[in-house]
Amino acid sequence: MRPTLLILAAGLGSRYGSLKQIDQIGPSGERIIDYSVFDAIQAGFGKIVYVIRESFNEEFNEVVVDRLPQNIKTEIVFQEIDSISTMNKYSVERIKPWGTGHALLSAASVINEPFAVINADDFYGADSFKIAAKYLSSNNSISEHTLIGYTLKNTLSEYGSVSRGICKADSNSYLESIVERTEIKILDNEIIFKDEKENWNSLTGEEIVSMNMFAYKPTVFEYTKNYFEKFIEENGSNLKTEFYMPFVVDSLIKNKEAKVKVLQTNANWFGLTYLEDKAIARDAINKLVEKEIYPKKLWLNG
């Protein structure tokens, strides 16, 4: 059974104001999301599932899905605040959905096979999809998942600070914890971050970090649903709090419900955190095209 790629794209509309404002970084107008799909198909994934907001369904199809080759199997599911039924009540004033963990649950009805999950607006690199596909195709344990870990220095922006989840794993590469570090930046050729006491500390750059790329077995859905119920019971009145995927992973580990293997990639990750990142992203893609890692035009019908 070929694995599925789940792409979390429900935040695109709110982040960019309009889907058509998603930056085109490829030489033929490709967007970051296009390279993720291309890499996934090349790695052996059999289906792409997009989680979006229903309000930009038509626009998303026009800009993204309709440009794909017809032989790529795709499905779209919607993430709305009420897309997952819950026994617990939440504030009627709450408008926005509940975050990436909630987005994951929104796809449960269309995914019955092992799958990987990524953010729509991040570039993960071909190697990461190969690692995820190999893991999902070869590991048969229903209670083991994996996190694709990136080397910190391969994920930083030259133009400002970032937040990263630094992974701690045991001697067998099983995840023990993810510690969120904020305001990580490069200063005078040194990588530093600000801790809880507002003190600056150094990092080597070799730390393994989570960039929200996970590979799951379908059993994760039931656990996530149960955890989501508890989350709403405790946070239903909060208008801003969100239910993130790392919360689920952390809970799985602490409650010994599953193991999470950390598989490291040497790929370079990038996103468009700052306006200046766009030029770097375009340059990086152009270099990959020059090396013939990607064709100049990804989709002939695009």
N, C-alpha and C positions, 0 to 999 in steps of 0.2 A: 504493500500500500504506500503510495507516494504521499509525503507530508504536505501540509497546507501552510501557506504564509498568511498570517493575519496582520493587516496594516491598520493601525489606529490613526484615523484621519478626521475624527469628529471635531478636533480642535482647530482645524485649518481655517474654517470660516471666521471664527472669532479672532484668531491670531493675525490674519492678514486682511480682514475686512471684506474681502471678496476673493473667491477661489481663483479668479483670473489674475490676481496679484501674486500668486505663488511664483517665485522667481524662476525664470528659465535660465539654466546654467550650461546646458549642453550645446554643442555647435549647431544642432538643428532644432533648438528650442526645447530640448528635453528638461524635465524637472527632476529633482532628486528622487521623487517617488518612482519615476520611470526606471532609473538605474537599479533600484531595489527589486522591482519586478523582474527586470532583465536578469539580474544576478541570481534571483531565486529560481527562475525557470531553468537557467543554465546549470544550476546546482542540483536539479532534480525535483523541485517542488511541483506538485500537480495542480494546485488550485490557489487562487488568490481571493481572499475575503477582505473587503474594506468595511470598516466601521466609520460611518459618517453621520452628520446631522441631516434629518429629513429635509430641512429647509433649503439645502443646496444640493439635493439629489440630481436635479436636472443639469445643473452647472457642472457637478462632479463627473457625471457621465460624459458630458460634452468635452471637458478639458482633459480627462484622464482615461476613463474606461473605453470610450469609443475609438480612441487612437491605438488601442492594443490590437495585436493580431487576433483574428477570430478563434484561433486554436487554443488560446489561453483561457482556461475556464475561470470565470470570475463570479463572485456573489457580493451583494451589498446588503448590509444590515444597518439599522438605525440605532443610534444612541440618543435617547431622550431621558429626561429625569424619571419618567415612569416606564421605561422600556423593560425594567426588571421588576416583577411584582415582589412585594415585601409584606410580611405580616406586621411590621412595625410602622408607626406613623412618622412622618417628617413634616417640617414646616411648609405650609401652603405658599409661603413667600419665596421658597427656594425655586430658582429658575434653571440654573445650569445643571447639567449632569454631574455625576459623582466622581469622575476621574478615570484613570487608566484601568484600574481593577474593575470598575463598573463597565467600561468599554469591552473588556475581555468577556465579561458575562453576556454582553449583548450579542456575542457571536456564538454562544453555546448551541443554539438551535441548528446551526448549519455546519458545525465541525464535530465529527465523530472519530477523527484520525489524529495521530500525532501532528503537532503544528509548532511553528515558530511565530513570534510576535515582535513587531518593531513599531517605531514611530514613523509617521508618514514623511516628516520633514527633516529626517536625518539620513546622512550617507554612511552606510556601514561597511562597504567594501566587499568584493566578491568572495574573499577568503572566509568571511564570517558566515556566509550562507552555505558554503561548502561544508564547514565544520558542523553547522546546525543540521543540515540534511543528512550527513553521515551519521551523526549521533542518533537522530530520530529514526533512521532506517536500520540501525544495528542494535540499539539498546531496547530490549523488550520489557524491562521492568516498568510496571504501571505506576510505581511510587517513586520513580526517580526522574527528575527534570534537570535542565541545565541552564546555566547563564553563560552567555558569550562575553568573556572579559577582554577589555581593551587596556593597553598600556597607557597610563595617564598622559605621558608626553605626546602621544598620538591623538589626543582629543582636545588639546587646548587652543584657545584663540589668542592671536597676537594683540588683539585690540581691546581686551577687557577681561574681567574676572568671570569665572564659571563656577557652578556647583557640580560636584561629582560624588557618587557613592563609591567609597573605597572598600574593596572586598577583602575579607579575611577568610582564608581557607585552611583546612587541616592538611596534614602530610599527604593525604590521598586526593587532594584538590576538591574536597567537598566544602561547600560554603558554610561558614560559621556565622558570619554577620556581614552587613553592609553598613558602613558608617558614613553618613552624609557630611561632606566637607564643603563649606561655602567660601566664596570669595577666593577661589584658587586663581592665581595669576602668575605671570612671568615678570619678574622685576630684576633688572641688572643680571640677566641670564640665570637667575635663580627662580625655582618654582616655590611659591609660598602660599599659605592659607591662613585665614583668621579663625582661631578656635572660639569656644564658648565664652572665654574670659577676655575676648577682644585682643588676644595676643597673636602675633604673627609667628608662624612655624614653617620650617622648611620641609619640602618633599623631594624625593630623589627623581621623580618622573617615571620610575619603573613600577610604581604601584599599579595593581590591577583594579580597574574601575568598571562599574556597570553603566552601560549606555541604554538600558531598557530593551535589550535584545535577549529574549528568553526562548527556550525550546521546551515545550510542555507535552506531557501525555494528557489525554482527555480527562483523566481523573481530577485534574486541577479545577475543572468547572464546579463539581459538587462541593469541593472544599471552599472554593471562592464564594459560592452562593451562601454557604453556612456562615462564613466569616462576614460577608456583607450584611447579613441579617443582624449580627451582633454590632456591627459598625453603625447601622442605622438606628438601632436601639439606643446606642450611646451618643450618637452625633446628629440625630435627625433634626434637632432644632437649630443646628449650626448652618448658617447660610453660605459659608465659604469653604468649610473643610472638604477634603476630597479623599477618595478611597483609591489609593495608588497600588499598582502591582507589587512594588517592593514590600508593602505591608503584608501582602499575602505570602510572599516568599519567606519573609522573616518569621511569620506565624507558622508556616509549614515546618520550618527548621526547629523553632523553639518547642513546638508541640510534638516533634518527632513523628509527624505524619508522612513525611517524605524527605528524600535527600535531594540536594541540588548540587550538581557537579559544575565546577568552574572550568570552562574550556577557553583557553586563551587564543586570541587572534593577533596577528601582527599588522592587521589592516589599519589604515588611517581613517578615523572617523571625523566627519565635519558636519556642521549645521550652519544655519544662517542666524546666529545669535546677534551679531552686530552688522550694521550696514556694510562695513568694510570687509566682512567675511565673504560677501558675494564675489568680489574679484578673486579672492583666494580659491573659492570653490570652483569658479570657472576655469582658473588656471590649472587646478588639480585635475579636473575632468579633461581638459584639452591635452594635458600630458599623458593621461591614460589612453586617450584616443590615438595620440601619436605613437604610443607603444602598441597599438592595436589590441589593447585589452577590451576596448569597446569599439563598435563600429561608429563611423561619423554620424550615421542616422540610425537610431535604435529600432524604430518601427517604420517599415516601408509605407504603411498606410497612415502614419501620423502626420 
